[in-house]
Amino acid sequence: MSDRGSVTVETAIAIASLIATIVAGLGCATAALTYIQCVDAAHEAVRAAARGADAPPVDGVRIQTETAGDVVRATASADAGLLPLELHATAEAALEPGES
């Protein structure tokens, strides 16, 4: 049996593994940045809703606010980009006096 061509096959497998690792790392980094964006958007939305104002729009982030009693809750969600995930962040705040 000949070992001819085995170096080429091993190199191809190594390159494919390296590319897969890089793509997975980029996907995780993108997901982390998107999650931070969701957290920031939820905090901004809940602060605005507590004052009775509209939440500022954020590209790629869906924001939903709801009020229960004297507490307002904002939930921000977005797709993670390269990874098949949907990320969520929630923030709560008390309504400002005079707001309902």
Gaussian input, Z-matrix of N, CA and C with variables (Angstrom, degrees):
# hf/3-21g

backbone

0 1
 N
 C     1     B1
 C     2     B2     1     A1
 N     3     B3     2     A2     1     D1
 C     4     B4     3     A3     2     D2
 C     5     B5     4     A4     3     D3
 N     6     B6     5     A5     4     D4
 C     7     B7     6     A6     5     D5
 C     8     B8     7     A7     6     D6
 N     9     B9     8     A8     7     D7
 C    10    B10     9     A9     8     D8
 C    11    B11    10    A10     9     D9
 N    12    B12    11    A11    10    D10
 C    13    B13    12    A12    11    D11
 C    14    B14    13    A13    12    D12
 N    15    B15    14    A14    13    D13
 C    16    B16    15    A15    14    D14
 C    17    B17    16    A16    15    D15
 N    18    B18    17    A17    16    D16
 C    19    B19    18    A18    17    D17
 C    20    B20    19    A19    18    D18
 N    21    B21    20    A20    19    D19
 C    22    B22    21    A21    20    D20
 C    23    B23    22    A22    21    D21
 N    24    B24    23    A23    22    D22
 C    25    B25    24    A24    23    D23
 C    26    B26    25    A25    24    D24
 N    27    B27    26    A26    25    D25
 C    28    B28    27    A27    26    D26
 C    29    B29    28    A28    27    D27
 N    30    B30    29    A29    28    D28
 C    31    B31    30    A30    29    D29
 C    32    B32    31    A31    30    D30
 N    33    B33    32    A32    31    D31
 C    34    B34    33    A33    32    D32
 C    35    B35    34    A34    33    D33
 N    36    B36    35    A35    34    D34
 C    37    B37    36    A36    35    D35
 C    38    B38    37    A37    36    D36
 N    39    B39    38    A38    37    D37
 C    40    B40    39    A39    38    D38
 C    41    B41    40    A40    39    D39
 N    42    B42    41    A41    40    D40
 C    43    B43    42    A42    41    D41
 C    44    B44    43    A43    42    D42
 N    45    B45    44    A44    43    D43
 C    46    B46    45    A45    44    D44
 C    47    B47    46    A46    45    D45
 N    48    B48    47    A47    46    D46
 C    49    B49    48    A48    47    D47
 C    50    B50    49    A49    48    D48
 N    51    B51    50    A50    49    D49
 C    52    B52    51    A51    50    D50
 C    53    B53    52    A52    51    D51
 N    54    B54    53    A53    52    D52
 C    55    B55    54    A54    53    D53
 C    56    B56    55    A55    54    D54
 N    57    B57    56    A56    55    D55
 C    58    B58    57    A57    56    D56
 C    59    B59    58    A58    57    D57
 N    60    B60    59    A59    58    D58
 C    61    B61    60    A60    59    D59
 C    62    B62    61    A61    60    D60
 N    63    B63    62    A62    61    D61
 C    64    B64    63    A63    62    D62
 C    65    B65    64    A64    63    D63
 N    66    B66    65    A65    64    D64
 C    67    B67    66    A66    65    D65
 C    68    B68    67    A67    66    D66
 N    69    B69    68    A68    67    D67
 C    70    B70    69    A69    68    D68
 C    71    B71    70    A70    69    D69
 N    72    B72    71    A71    70    D70
 C    73    B73    72    A72    71    D71
 C    74    B74    73    A73    72    D72
 N    75    B75    74    A74    73    D73
 C    76    B76    75    A75    74    D74
 C    77    B77    76    A76    75    D75
 N    78    B78    77    A77    76    D76
 C    79    B79    78    A78    77    D77
 C    80    B80    79    A79    78    D78
 N    81    B81    80    A80    79    D79
 C    82    B82    81    A81    80    D80
 C    83    B83    82    A82    81    D81
 N    84    B84    83    A83    82    D82
 C    85    B85    84    A84    83    D83
 C    86    B86    85    A85    84    D84
 N    87    B87    86    A86    85    D85
 C    88    B88    87    A87    86    D86
 C    89    B89    88    A88    87    D87
 N    90    B90    89    A89    88    D88
 C    91    B91    90    A90    89    D89
 C    92    B92    91    A91    90    D90
 N    93    B93    92    A92    91    D91
 C    94    B94    93    A93    92    D92
 C    95    B95    94    A94    93    D93
 N    96    B96    95    A95    94    D94
 C    97    B97    96    A96    95    D95
 C    98    B98    97    A97    96    D96
 N    99    B99    98    A98    97    D97
 C   100   B100    99    A99    98    D98
 C   101   B101   100   A100    99    D99
 N   102   B102   101   A101   100   D100
 C   103   B103   102   A102   101   D101
 C   104   B104   103   A103   102   D102
 N   105   B105   104   A104   103   D103
 C   106   B106   105   A105   104   D104
 C   107   B107   106   A106   105   D105
 N   108   B108   107   A107   106   D106
 C   109   B109   108   A108   107   D107
 C   110   B110   109   A109   108   D108
 N   111   B111   110   A110   109   D109
 C   112   B112   111   A111   110   D110
 C   113   B113   112   A112   111   D111
 N   114   B114   113   A113   112   D112
 C   115   B115   114   A114   113   D113
 C   116   B116   115   A115   114   D114
 N   117   B117   116   A116   115   D115
 C   118   B118   117   A117   116   D116
 C   119   B119   118   A118   117   D117
 N   120   B120   119   A119   118   D118
 C   121   B121   120   A120   119   D119
 C   122   B122   121   A121   120   D120
 N   123   B123   122   A122   121   D121
 C   124   B124   123   A123   122   D122
 C   125   B125   124   A124   123   D123
 N   126   B126   125   A125   124   D124
 C   127   B127   126   A126   125   D125
 C   128   B128   127   A127   126   D126
 N   129   B129   128   A128   127   D127
 C   130   B130   129   A129   128   D128
 C   131   B131   130   A130   129   D129
 N   132   B132   131   A131   130   D130
 C   133   B133   132   A132   131   D131
 C   134   B134   133   A133   132   D132
 N   135   B135   134   A134   133   D133
 C   136   B136   135   A135   134   D134
 C   137   B137   136   A136   135   D135
 N   138   B138   137   A137   136   D136
 C   139   B139   138   A138   137   D137
 C   140   B140   139   A139   138   D138
 N   141   B141   140   A140   139   D139
 C   142   B142   141   A141   140   D140
 C   143   B143   142   A142   141   D141
 N   144   B144   143   A143   142   D142
 C   145   B145   144   A144   143   D143
 C   146   B146   145   A145   144   D144
 N   147   B147   146   A146   145   D145
 C   148   B148   147   A147   146   D146
 C   149   B149   148   A148   147   D147
 N   150   B150   149   A149   148   D148
 C   151   B151   150   A150   149   D149
 C   152   B152   151   A151   150   D150
 N   153   B153   152   A152   151   D151
 C   154   B154   153   A153   152   D152
 C   155   B155   154   A154   153   D153
 N   156   B156   155   A155   154   D154
 C   157   B157   156   A156   155   D155
 C   158   B158   157   A157   156   D156
 N   159   B159   158   A158   157   D157
 C   160   B160   159   A159   158   D158
 C   161   B161   160   A160   159   D159
 N   162   B162   161   A161   160   D160
 C   163   B163   162   A162   161   D161
 C   164   B164   163   A163   162   D162
 N   165   B165   164   A164   163   D163
 C   166   B166   165   A165   164   D164
 C   167   B167   166   A166   165   D165
 N   168   B168   167   A167   166   D166
 C   169   B169   168   A168   167   D167
 C   170   B170   169   A169   168   D168
 N   171   B171   170   A170   169   D169
 C   172   B172   171   A171   170   D170
 C   173   B173   172   A172   171   D171
 N   174   B174   173   A173   172   D172
 C   175   B175   174   A174   173   D173
 C   176   B176   175   A175   174   D174
 N   177   B177   176   A176   175   D175
 C   178   B178   177   A177   176   D176
 C   179   B179   178   A178   177   D177
 N   180   B180   179   A179   178   D178
 C   181   B181   180   A180   179   D179
 C   182   B182   181   A181   180   D180
 N   183   B183   182   A182   181   D181
 C   184   B184   183   A183   182   D182
 C   185   B185   184   A184   183   D183
 N   186   B186   185   A185   184   D184
 C   187   B187   186   A186   185   D185
 C   188   B188   187   A187   186   D186
 N   189   B189   188   A188   187   D187
 C   190   B190   189   A189   188   D188
 C   191   B191   190   A190   189   D189
 N   192   B192   191   A191   190   D190
 C   193   B193   192   A192   191   D191
 C   194   B194   193   A193   192   D192
 N   195   B195   194   A194   193   D193
 C   196   B196   195   A195   194   D194
 C   197   B197   196   A196   195   D195
 N   198   B198   197   A197   196   D196
 C   199   B199   198   A198   197   D197
 C   200   B200   199   A199   198   D198
 N   201   B201   200   A200   199   D199
 C   202   B202   201   A201   200   D200
 C   203   B203   202   A202   201   D201
 N   204   B204   203   A203   202   D202
 C   205   B205   204   A204   203   D203
 C   206   B206   205   A205   204   D204
 N   207   B207   206   A206   205   D205
 C   208   B208   207   A207   206   D206
 C   209   B209   208   A208   207   D207
 N   210   B210   209   A209   208   D208
 C   211   B211   210   A210   209   D209
 C   212   B212   211   A211   210   D210
 N   213   B213   212   A212   211   D211
 C   214   B214   213   A213   212   D212
 C   215   B215   214   A214   213   D213
 N   216   B216   215   A215   214   D214
 C   217   B217   216   A216   215   D215
 C   218   B218   217   A217   216   D216
 N   219   B219   218   A218   217   D217
 C   220   B220   219   A219   218   D218
 C   221   B221   220   A220   219   D219
 N   222   B222   221   A221   220   D220
 C   223   B223   222   A222   221   D221
 C   224   B224   223   A223   222   D222
 N   225   B225   224   A224   223   D223
 C   226   B226   225   A225   224   D224
 C   227   B227   226   A226   225   D225
 N   228   B228   227   A227   226   D226
 C   229   B229   228   A228   227   D227
 C   230   B230   229   A229   228   D228
 N   231   B231   230   A230   229   D229
 C   232   B232   231   A231   230   D230
 C   233   B233   232   A232   231   D231
 N   234   B234   233   A233   232   D232
 C   235   B235   234   A234   233   D233
 C   236   B236   235   A235   234   D234
 N   237   B237   236   A236   235   D235
 C   238   B238   237   A237   236   D236
 C   239   B239   238   A238   237   D237
 N   240   B240   239   A239   238   D238
 C   241   B241   240   A240   239   D239
 C   242   B242   241   A241   240   D240
 N   243   B243   242   A242   241   D241
 C   244   B244   243   A243   242   D242
 C   245   B245   244   A244   243   D243
 N   246   B246   245   A245   244   D244
 C   247   B247   246   A246   245   D245
 C   248   B248   247   A247   246   D246
 N   249   B249   248   A248   247   D247
 C   250   B250   249   A249   248   D248
 C   251   B251   250   A250   249   D249
 N   252   B252   251   A251   250   D250
 C   253   B253   252   A252   251   D251
 C   254   B254   253   A253   252   D252
 N   255   B255   254   A254   253   D253
 C   256   B256   255   A255   254   D254
 C   257   B257   256   A256   255   D255
 N   258   B258   257   A257   256   D256
 C   259   B259   258   A258   257   D257
 C   260   B260   259   A259   258   D258
 N   261   B261   260   A260   259   D259
 C   262   B262   261   A261   260   D260
 C   263   B263   262   A262   261   D261
 N   264   B264   263   A263   262   D262
 C   265   B265   264   A264   263   D263
 C   266   B266   265   A265   264   D264
 N   267   B267   266   A266   265   D265
 C   268   B268   267   A267   266   D266
 C   269   B269   268   A268   267   D267
 N   270   B270   269   A269   268   D268
 C   271   B271   270   A270   269   D269
 C   272   B272   271   A271   270   D270
 N   273   B273   272   A272   271   D271
 C   274   B274   273   A273   272   D272
 C   275   B275   274   A274   273   D273
 N   276   B276   275   A275   274   D274
 C   277   B277   276   A276   275   D275
 C   278   B278   277   A277   276   D276
 N   279   B279   278   A278   277   D277
 C   280   B280   279   A279   278   D278
 C   281   B281   280   A280   279   D279
 N   282   B282   281   A281   280   D280
 C   283   B283   282   A282   281   D281
 C   284   B284   283   A283   282   D282
 N   285   B285   284   A284   283   D283
 C   286   B286   285   A285   284   D284
 C   287   B287   286   A286   285   D285
 N   288   B288   287   A287   286   D286
 C   289   B289   288   A288   287   D287
 C   290   B290   289   A289   288   D288
 N   291   B291   290   A290   289   D289
 C   292   B292   291   A291   290   D290
 C   293   B293   292   A292   291   D291
 N   294   B294   293   A293   292   D292
 C   295   B295   294   A294   293   D293
 C   296   B296   295   A295   294   D294
 N   297   B297   296   A296   295   D295
 C   298   B298   297   A297   296   D296
 C   299   B299   298   A298   297   D297

   B1=1.4420
   B2=1.5296
   B3=1.3116
   B4=1.4574
   B5=1.5209
   B6=1.3376
   B7=1.4644
   B8=1.5192
   B9=1.2874
   B10=1.4519
   B11=1.5270
   B12=1.3302
   B13=1.4594
   B14=1.5219
   B15=1.3174
   B16=1.4654
   B17=1.5308
   B18=1.3197
   B19=1.4665
   B20=1.5281
   B21=1.3056
   B22=1.4608
   B23=1.5247
   B24=1.3126
   B25=1.4665
   B26=1.5221
   B27=1.3129
   B28=1.4635
   B29=1.5239
   B30=1.3084
   B31=1.4628
   B32=1.5228
   B33=1.3150
   B34=1.4648
   B35=1.5272
   B36=1.3245
   B37=1.4618
   B38=1.5298
   B39=1.3163
   B40=1.4647
   B41=1.5223
   B42=1.3152
   B43=1.4636
   B44=1.5278
   B45=1.3272
   B46=1.4653
   B47=1.5337
   B48=1.3201
   B49=1.4698
   B50=1.5198
   B51=1.3122
   B52=1.4566
   B53=1.5225
   B54=1.3139
   B55=1.4658
   B56=1.5273
   B57=1.3343
   B58=1.4677
   B59=1.5259
   B60=1.3219
   B61=1.4613
   B62=1.5250
   B63=1.3184
   B64=1.4663
   B65=1.5236
   B66=1.3247
   B67=1.4653
   B68=1.5311
   B69=1.3254
   B70=1.4669
   B71=1.5333
   B72=1.3129
   B73=1.4596
   B74=1.5095
   B75=1.3269
   B76=1.4622
   B77=1.5245
   B78=1.3215
   B79=1.4682
   B80=1.5119
   B81=1.3284
   B82=1.4681
   B83=1.5222
   B84=1.3136
   B85=1.4693
   B86=1.5295
   B87=1.3174
   B88=1.4604
   B89=1.5229
   B90=1.3338
   B91=1.4582
   B92=1.5308
   B93=1.3162
   B94=1.4655
   B95=1.5206
   B96=1.3170
   B97=1.4706
   B98=1.5264
   B99=1.3279
   B100=1.4671
   B101=1.5210
   B102=1.3353
   B103=1.4586
   B104=1.5343
   B105=1.3132
   B106=1.4671
   B107=1.5242
   B108=1.3239
   B109=1.4640
   B110=1.5355
   B111=1.3332
   B112=1.4678
   B113=1.5236
   B114=1.3274
   B115=1.4666
   B116=1.5235
   B117=1.3216
   B118=1.4622
   B119=1.5300
   B120=1.3335
   B121=1.4640
   B122=1.5279
   B123=1.3251
   B124=1.4688
   B125=1.5241
   B126=1.3345
   B127=1.4715
   B128=1.5250
   B129=1.3204
   B130=1.4705
   B131=1.5240
   B132=1.3278
   B133=1.4624
   B134=1.5237
   B135=1.3345
   B136=1.4593
   B137=1.5323
   B138=1.3263
   B139=1.4692
   B140=1.5229
   B141=1.3310
   B142=1.4648
   B143=1.5239
   B144=1.3243
   B145=1.4673
   B146=1.5221
   B147=1.3126
   B148=1.4637
   B149=1.5276
   B150=1.3253
   B151=1.4689
   B152=1.5244
   B153=1.3488
   B154=1.4567
   B155=1.5101
   B156=1.3297
   B157=1.4645
   B158=1.5320
   B159=1.3162
   B160=1.4649
   B161=1.5207
   B162=1.3209
   B163=1.4647
   B164=1.5241
   B165=1.3297
   B166=1.4674
   B167=1.5299
   B168=1.3375
   B169=1.4685
   B170=1.5298
   B171=1.3217
   B172=1.4618
   B173=1.5243
   B174=1.3192
   B175=1.4663
   B176=1.5199
   B177=1.3270
   B178=1.4529
   B179=1.5211
   B180=1.3394
   B181=1.4627
   B182=1.5253
   B183=1.3316
   B184=1.4608
   B185=1.5284
   B186=1.3284
   B187=1.4611
   B188=1.5215
   B189=1.3311
   B190=1.4588
   B191=1.5219
   B192=1.3377
   B193=1.4663
   B194=1.5175
   B195=1.3295
   B196=1.4588
   B197=1.5231
   B198=1.3236
   B199=1.4597
   B200=1.5147
   B201=1.3236
   B202=1.4604
   B203=1.5254
   B204=1.3205
   B205=1.4602
   B206=1.5148
   B207=1.3235
   B208=1.4685
   B209=1.5259
   B210=1.3425
   B211=1.4711
   B212=1.5228
   B213=1.3067
   B214=1.4635
   B215=1.5232
   B216=1.3333
   B217=1.4683
   B218=1.5187
   B219=1.3119
   B220=1.4702
   B221=1.5185
   B222=1.3070
   B223=1.4593
   B224=1.5165
   B225=1.3221
   B226=1.4645
   B227=1.5189
   B228=1.3154
   B229=1.4610
   B230=1.5229
   B231=1.3277
   B232=1.4705
   B233=1.5136
   B234=1.3193
   B235=1.4616
   B236=1.5188
   B237=1.3311
   B238=1.4699
   B239=1.5217
   B240=1.2928
   B241=1.4688
   B242=1.5161
   B243=1.3222
   B244=1.4606
   B245=1.5261
   B246=1.3179
   B247=1.4611
   B248=1.5236
   B249=1.3305
   B250=1.4709
   B251=1.5255
   B252=1.3266
   B253=1.4573
   B254=1.5165
   B255=1.3341
   B256=1.4587
   B257=1.5202
   B258=1.3080
   B259=1.4512
   B260=1.5202
   B261=1.3446
   B262=1.4578
   B263=1.5234
   B264=1.3143
   B265=1.4654
   B266=1.5196
   B267=1.3308
   B268=1.4576
   B269=1.5178
   B270=1.3263
   B271=1.4621
   B272=1.5249
   B273=1.3345
   B274=1.4599
   B275=1.5198
   B276=1.3335
   B277=1.4687
   B278=1.5209
   B279=1.3159
   B280=1.4675
   B281=1.5166
   B282=1.3237
   B283=1.4679
   B284=1.5067
   B285=1.3013
   B286=1.4634
   B287=1.5338
   B288=1.3174
   B289=1.4575
   B290=1.5311
   B291=1.3139
   B292=1.4545
   B293=1.5233
   B294=1.3206
   B295=1.4668
   B296=1.5215
   B297=1.3394
   B298=1.4658
   B299=1.5018
   A1=108.57
   A2=115.84
   A3=121.31
   A4=110.22
   A5=115.38
   A6=121.40
   A7=111.53
   A8=115.94
   A9=120.99
   A10=110.31
   A11=117.06
   A12=122.17
   A13=114.10
   A14=117.86
   A15=119.52
   A16=111.87
   A17=117.07
   A18=119.80
   A19=109.87
   A20=117.68
   A21=121.52
   A22=110.70
   A23=116.81
   A24=121.20
   A25=110.13
   A26=117.64
   A27=120.80
   A28=111.28
   A29=117.03
   A30=120.89
   A31=110.56
   A32=117.80
   A33=121.71
   A34=110.67
   A35=116.88
   A36=120.56
   A37=110.52
   A38=117.31
   A39=120.89
   A40=111.08
   A41=117.47
   A42=121.18
   A43=110.26
   A44=117.72
   A45=120.95
   A46=110.90
   A47=116.66
   A48=120.22
   A49=111.14
   A50=117.30
   A51=121.53
   A52=111.24
   A53=116.44
   A54=120.43
   A55=110.44
   A56=117.48
   A57=120.50
   A58=111.16
   A59=117.26
   A60=121.23
   A61=111.27
   A62=116.73
   A63=120.75
   A64=110.94
   A65=117.44
   A66=121.08
   A67=110.19
   A68=117.84
   A69=120.78
   A70=110.63
   A71=117.65
   A72=121.12
   A73=112.15
   A74=116.59
   A75=120.10
   A76=111.52
   A77=116.34
   A78=120.06
   A79=111.55
   A80=117.17
   A81=120.84
   A82=111.50
   A83=117.23
   A84=120.58
   A85=110.70
   A86=117.22
   A87=121.44
   A88=110.39
   A89=117.06
   A90=120.73
   A91=110.82
   A92=117.37
   A93=120.58
   A94=111.26
   A95=117.10
   A96=120.48
   A97=111.50
   A98=116.69
   A99=120.53
   A100=110.40
   A101=117.52
   A102=120.75
   A103=110.54
   A104=117.06
   A105=120.49
   A106=110.12
   A107=116.57
   A108=121.10
   A109=110.12
   A110=117.91
   A111=121.64
   A112=111.07
   A113=116.95
   A114=121.12
   A115=109.85
   A116=117.33
   A117=121.02
   A118=111.37
   A119=116.69
   A120=120.48
   A121=111.04
   A122=117.50
   A123=120.57
   A124=110.65
   A125=117.34
   A126=120.18
   A127=111.83
   A128=116.88
   A129=120.02
   A130=110.96
   A131=116.69
   A132=120.92
   A133=111.28
   A134=117.32
   A135=119.26
   A136=110.80
   A137=117.40
   A138=119.60
   A139=110.56
   A140=116.95
   A141=120.69
   A142=110.72
   A143=117.21
   A144=120.84
   A145=111.08
   A146=118.06
   A147=121.55
   A148=111.21
   A149=116.97
   A150=122.17
   A151=112.10
   A152=117.00
   A153=120.75
   A154=113.69
   A155=117.72
   A156=122.00
   A157=109.79
   A158=115.58
   A159=120.78
   A160=109.79
   A161=115.56
   A162=121.25
   A163=109.67
   A164=117.32
   A165=119.02
   A166=110.14
   A167=118.00
   A168=119.50
   A169=111.44
   A170=115.28
   A171=122.66
   A172=107.18
   A173=116.95
   A174=121.05
   A175=111.30
   A176=116.34
   A177=121.72
   A178=115.50
   A179=117.49
   A180=120.93
   A181=108.93
   A182=115.37
   A183=121.17
   A184=107.80
   A185=116.60
   A186=121.41
   A187=109.15
   A188=114.91
   A189=121.32
   A190=107.51
   A191=116.40
   A192=120.11
   A193=108.97
   A194=115.42
   A195=121.14
   A196=108.25
   A197=114.77
   A198=120.62
   A199=108.49
   A200=115.94
   A201=122.21
   A202=107.52
   A203=115.25
   A204=119.19
   A205=110.53
   A206=116.33
   A207=119.85
   A208=112.33
   A209=115.55
   A210=121.06
   A211=109.20
   A212=115.94
   A213=121.24
   A214=107.79
   A215=115.87
   A216=122.33
   A217=108.57
   A218=115.67
   A219=121.74
   A220=108.48
   A221=116.23
   A222=122.36
   A223=108.51
   A224=115.86
   A225=121.87
   A226=108.09
   A227=117.22
   A228=120.97
   A229=109.68
   A230=114.72
   A231=120.99
   A232=108.98
   A233=115.79
   A234=121.19
   A235=108.98
   A236=116.35
   A237=121.46
   A238=113.89
   A239=119.35
   A240=120.41
   A241=111.81
   A242=117.35
   A243=121.24
   A244=113.21
   A245=117.31
   A246=121.53
   A247=110.06
   A248=117.68
   A249=119.96
   A250=111.42
   A251=117.00
   A252=122.73
   A253=109.97
   A254=115.31
   A255=120.41
   A256=106.20
   A257=116.22
   A258=122.41
   A259=110.14
   A260=116.64
   A261=122.45
   A262=109.55
   A263=116.01
   A264=122.43
   A265=107.18
   A266=116.25
   A267=121.94
   A268=109.60
   A269=115.99
   A270=121.59
   A271=108.20
   A272=116.15
   A273=122.06
   A274=109.54
   A275=115.05
   A276=120.66
   A277=108.51
   A278=114.56
   A279=119.68
   A280=109.00
   A281=115.74
   A282=120.00
   A283=109.99
   A284=115.79
   A285=121.52
   A286=108.49
   A287=118.19
   A288=119.92
   A289=111.16
   A290=116.01
   A291=120.49
   A292=113.92
   A293=118.25
   A294=121.70
   A295=108.59
   A296=116.21
   A297=118.96
   A298=111.45
   D1=138.34
   D2=-175.45
   D3=-101.22
   D4=144.84
   D5=176.57
   D6=-92.96
   D7=10.57
   D8=-176.72
   D9=-64.26
   D10=127.48
   D11=179.41
   D12=91.05
   D13=-7.15
   D14=-177.43
   D15=-67.96
   D16=-32.73
   D17=178.24
   D18=-65.28
   D19=-37.97
   D20=178.87
   D21=-64.15
   D22=-43.25
   D23=179.66
   D24=-65.80
   D25=-44.60
   D26=179.65
   D27=-63.68
   D28=-38.54
   D29=177.82
   D30=-66.04
   D31=-41.74
   D32=179.17
   D33=-62.82
   D34=-41.64
   D35=178.43
   D36=-66.61
   D37=-40.96
   D38=179.43
   D39=-64.25
   D40=-42.33
   D41=179.92
   D42=-66.02
   D43=-42.31
   D44=178.49
   D45=-63.58
   D46=-40.22
   D47=177.74
   D48=-65.55
   D49=-40.09
   D50=178.50
   D51=-63.80
   D52=-43.50
   D53=179.14
   D54=-64.56
   D55=-42.60
   D56=178.59
   D57=-62.25
   D58=-39.35
   D59=178.78
   D60=-66.14
   D61=-41.23
   D62=178.69
   D63=-65.08
   D64=-43.28
   D65=179.53
   D66=-64.50
   D67=-41.57
   D68=177.85
   D69=-63.56
   D70=-41.20
   D71=177.79
   D72=-63.75
   D73=-43.26
   D74=176.89
   D75=-64.27
   D76=-37.78
   D77=177.39
   D78=-63.15
   D79=-42.71
   D80=177.91
   D81=-65.57
   D82=-41.11
   D83=178.69
   D84=-65.04
   D85=-41.44
   D86=178.10
   D87=-64.32
   D88=-41.46
   D89=178.81
   D90=-63.98
   D91=-40.61
   D92=178.86
   D93=-63.70
   D94=-43.63
   D95=178.48
   D96=-65.95
   D97=-38.16
   D98=178.10
   D99=-66.12
   D100=-39.21
   D101=178.32
   D102=-63.70
   D103=-42.75
   D104=177.03
   D105=-60.70
   D106=-39.97
   D107=177.77
   D108=-63.66
   D109=-38.80
   D110=177.67
   D111=-65.09
   D112=-43.42
   D113=179.15
   D114=-61.15
   D115=-47.28
   D116=179.13
   D117=-61.69
   D118=-42.39
   D119=-179.53
   D120=-65.44
   D121=-40.23
   D122=178.76
   D123=-64.51
   D124=-42.48
   D125=178.58
   D126=-64.42
   D127=-43.57
   D128=178.12
   D129=-63.45
   D130=-41.93
   D131=-178.12
   D132=-65.96
   D133=-41.68
   D134=-178.21
   D135=-70.63
   D136=-35.81
   D137=176.47
   D138=-64.84
   D139=-42.90
   D140=179.22
   D141=-65.46
   D142=-43.76
   D143=-179.41
   D144=-65.42
   D145=-35.72
   D146=178.46
   D147=-64.68
   D148=-29.67
   D149=177.60
   D150=-87.52
   D151=-8.11
   D152=-178.42
   D153=89.41
   D154=13.71
   D155=-179.62
   D156=-101.91
   D157=169.56
   D158=176.43
   D159=-82.67
   D160=148.64
   D161=178.03
   D162=-71.49
   D163=138.43
   D164=176.77
   D165=-69.26
   D166=138.28
   D167=-179.88
   D168=-70.99
   D169=145.54
   D170=177.00
   D171=-127.50
   D172=128.23
   D173=-178.31
   D174=-59.08
   D175=128.67
   D176=174.90
   D177=78.85
   D178=1.11
   D179=-178.65
   D180=-117.10
   D181=129.56
   D182=176.48
   D183=-95.89
   D184=131.37
   D185=-177.23
   D186=-120.61
   D187=132.71
   D188=177.25
   D189=-128.10
   D190=129.26
   D191=178.28
   D192=-117.86
   D193=147.60
   D194=176.41
   D195=-145.81
   D196=147.65
   D197=-179.26
   D198=-117.62
   D199=131.94
   D200=176.24
   D201=-131.80
   D202=105.98
   D203=-177.32
   D204=69.28
   D205=-123.36
   D206=179.88
   D207=-105.41
   D208=20.17
   D209=179.58
   D210=-120.90
   D211=135.17
   D212=175.71
   D213=-112.63
   D214=139.63
   D215=-179.68
   D216=-124.97
   D217=133.77
   D218=176.75
   D219=-119.94
   D220=132.27
   D221=176.76
   D222=-119.53
   D223=125.56
   D224=177.69
   D225=-111.14
   D226=137.83
   D227=178.50
   D228=-139.52
   D229=150.58
   D230=-179.29
   D231=-157.47
   D232=156.05
   D233=174.08
   D234=-77.30
   D235=146.74
   D236=-173.78
   D237=-79.03
   D238=-3.34
   D239=178.77
   D240=92.07
   D241=-106.89
   D242=-176.38
   D243=-71.94
   D244=-26.38
   D245=-179.06
   D246=-96.76
   D247=146.42
   D248=-179.05
   D249=-81.19
   D250=65.16
   D251=-178.20
   D252=-128.46
   D253=152.71
   D254=169.40
   D255=-116.72
   D256=124.01
   D257=-176.34
   D258=-99.29
   D259=144.04
   D260=-179.01
   D261=-132.11
   D262=146.46
   D263=172.07
   D264=-142.00
   D265=139.62
   D266=-177.68
   D267=-126.66
   D268=142.03
   D269=176.36
   D270=-136.66
   D271=147.37
   D272=178.73
   D273=-128.25
   D274=150.74
   D275=176.54
   D276=-154.47
   D277=155.73
   D278=174.84
   D279=-79.13
   D280=145.01
   D281=176.87
   D282=-67.06
   D283=143.71
   D284=176.02
   D285=-65.96
   D286=149.34
   D287=177.25
   D288=-56.09
   D289=134.87
   D290=-179.94
   D291=92.28
   D292=-9.03
   D293=178.31
   D294=-98.20
   D295=150.77
   D296=177.82
   D297=-138.03

